[in-house]
């Protein structure tokens, strides 16, 4: 092996380790913030309030309210599913918008962005770390809803074999695995929005502006998705398959929606990730 190849290998290894260290520091900062725990706490309230309301006010009529709401009294595992259905259109996107929109703009507003780049973190590496941190938050947010929903359901309602949408029954263990798969589906649904928020965050030094733009775009995309006259645009929306996780509750599981949703989100990550790189690579960092 030549000295040049050896040096290149060591440099690559050092760069990879440096990225992991930077990611670890970023996650440590993110999960020490009161804002992060306040948002996770607010998400945890959704299944908690949902379970308490159903337990003490009585079950919902079939076909009324969010999906799976009328099945909670028969099986507490449906608390997590109903809570996800409530959280996906607004609450989860709102928290992700705050996290992703603050990624770069927050550092600029606090005057720490320039020092991060001098460290040296490197612009591309810093963007990657900020995005991965936002993705970790997406996972943490969906896990919060699912785990708290499962605990609340087990405490307040009977828990037993899960009746799937296809009519078949599966064991509690398999039901929990399917619930975890739906949580993964929801987390994947948010990674495109995280990339959009990161891009908006590179456009401004005012975090609230990037947060608001990301959240408004998520709402606008869902409004467009609800207009039948614009159905030609629906497959291109990052929100189009957010609630299509019902296929995981069939026997056998149908993975088509899962794959199609992941493909759409990957496309948004590629497009807005590239746009964020181009913007940030040419941006004058003054603070």
N, C-alpha and C positions, 0 to 999 in steps of 0.2 A: 504493500500500500504506500502510495506516495505521501510526502508530507502535506501536500495540498489537500489530498483526500482526507487525511487524518484530521487536519485543521477544520475542514468543512464539516466532518462528522461531529467533532466536538462542539463546533459553533451551533450546529443544528440541535444537538442535545441540550446545550446551554439555553438556546432560545426556547425550546419546548419546556424546560424546567422553569425558565423565567416566566413563561406564559401561565403555567400552573400556579406559580407563586403569586403572580398578579391577580389571577382569578380567585385564589384563596383569600387574598387581602380584600378584594372587592366584595366577595360574599360575606366576609367577616364584618365589613363596614355596613353592608346592606342589612344584615340580620341583627345588627346592634342598634339600628335606628328604631325609634319609637313609632315612626310613620309606618314602617313595614309591619310591625306587630299590631298596630291599630287597624291596618287594612285586613290582615289575616283574622284579627278578632272580629271585625265587622262581617267577614265572610262566614266565620263560625256561627254567628248569630242567625244566619239564614236557616240552616237545618234545625237549630235549637228552637227558634220561634215557630217554625213550621211544625215541628213535632209537638210542642206544647199546645199550639192552637188546635191541632187535630185531636190530641189526647183529651183536652178539657172542654172543647167546644163541639166535639163530635166529628165523625167522618164526613168527607165530601161526597156529593152525589156524583155518580158516574158521568163522565163527559164534562164536568164543570171544574174549572181551575186548571192548574198546570198538569201536565202528564204525570201519571203514577200517583197523583194525590189521593185518589179514591181507593188505592190498594194499601195505603200505609197501615190502616187499622188491622188488616189481615196479616201483614208481614212488615216488621220494622225496618227491614233492609231497604224498603222502597223510600224511606226518608232521604237517604243519600241521593237516590235517583231524582226524586222530586225537587230536592234542593238544587241539584245541578241544573235541572231544567229552568228553575227560577233564576239562577245565578249567571248562566251563560250569556243571555242576551244583553245584560247591562252591568251587573256587579263585577263579574270577572274581567270583562274588557276595561272597565273603569280603573280597576286596580293595576292592570297591566299597563294601561296608558300612563298612569302616574309613574310607574317604575321605569318604563322605557323612555318616556318623554323627558325624564330627569337625567338620563344617563350621561349625556355630554353637556347639555345646557346647564345642568346643575353644577357641574364642575366649573364651567365658565363663569357662572354667576357668583360662585364663591371664590373665584380667583385662583383655583387649584389646577386648572386644566394645563396651563403652561408648565407647571412643575411636574405634572405627571408625564408630559412629553419629554421633559429634560431628563427624567429619572435614570435611564431612558426606557420608556415603555414602547415608544414607536406608535405612530398613528394607527396603522392597521391592527397591530396587536391590541391596542387599547380599545378600538372598536369591537374587535372579536370578544374580548373579555367582558366589555359592557353588555354585549348582546347575550353571551352565555349566561351572565348573571341574571338578565331579564328572563331567559328561558328557565333557569332554576326557580325563579319566582313564579312563573306560570305553573310549574309542577307543584310547588309548595301551596299555591293558592287552590288548585283543584284538589290536592290531597286534603287540605283543610276541610273543604266542603264534604268530601266523600267520607273521611275518617270520622269527623264530628257527627255527620249524618248517621253513620253506622252505629256509633256509640249511643246517640240519642234514641235511635230506633230500637236498639237492644234493651235500653233502660225503660222506655215508655210503652213498648208494644211487644206482642209475641213475635218470635223469630222462628222461621221454619223453612222447609223446602220452597224454592222460588218458582212460581209459575211464570213461564216465559210467554212472550207475545204469540208464539206459535202454539201455545196450549200445553206443551210438555212441562214437566217439573224436573228441577235439578236440585241437588243437595245444597245445604247451606254453604259448604266449602266452595262448590262450583259457582254458586251465586255470588260469593264474595270475590272470586276470581273475575267473574264477568263485570262486577262493579268496578274492580280495579282497572279492567280493560276500558271501561267507559270513562273512568278518570283520565286514563292515558289519552283517549280520544279527545277529551275536552282540553287537555294540556297542549296537544298537537294543534288543535284548532286555534290556539292563541299565539303560536310562534310567528305567524305571518303578521299579526297585529304588532307584536314586539318589534319586528323589523321595520315596520312603518313608523312606529314611535321613535326608534333609534334614528331613522332618517330625519324626521322632523326635529329631533334634538340637535342635529348638526347644523340646522338652519338658523338657530337663534341662541341668544344668551339668556333668554327669559324662560325658565323651565315651565311655568304655568301655560305659556303659549303653546309649547310642544305637547304638553299633556292634554290641553283642551282640543287642539287640532286632531290628535290621535283619537280621543274619545268621540268627538263629533263625527269623524270619518267612520268609525265603527257603527254609530247610530244611523248615519246616512246610508251606509251600505245595506243595513237591515231594512231600511225604509224602501230602498230601491228593490230589494229582494221580495218585498211584499206587494209590489205593483205588478199585476199580471201583464199589463201592456209592455213591460220592460223585461219580459221573460227571456229574451235573447241575451241579456246581460247577466242573468242570474248565475250561469255556470262559471263566470269569470270573477264573481265576488268572493272575497276571502271569508265572508260570513255565510255563504250559501249552504254549507253542509254542517254548520255548527250543531244542529239538533238532530242529525241523522244517525245518532248512535244506537237507535232502536234495533238495528240489524245485529248488534252484539247480543241481543236478548232473544234471538231465534235459535231454533235447533234444526240443523246444525247452524253454527255462526256463519253469517254472510259477511265477508270481509271487503266487499266491493266499495261500500261507502267509506270505510276506514282508509283504504288505499287511495280513493279519489280525493278525500279530504287532505290526506298527507301530501298528495301531489300538488294540490292547489296551494297549500301553505308553503311548500318548498319553492314554488314558483314566485310567490310574494317575497320570500326570504331572499331568493337570488336577485330579484329585480331591485327591491328596496335596499338590500344589503350592498349591492353594487353602487347604487345611487349614493348611499351614505359614505362609501369608500371614496368615490369621486369627489363628493362635496368636502369631506373632511380632509382629504389629501391636499386640496388646494385652498383650504381655508386659512386666513390669517388669524393666528391665535394670539390675542393680546392680553388675556387674563387667565 
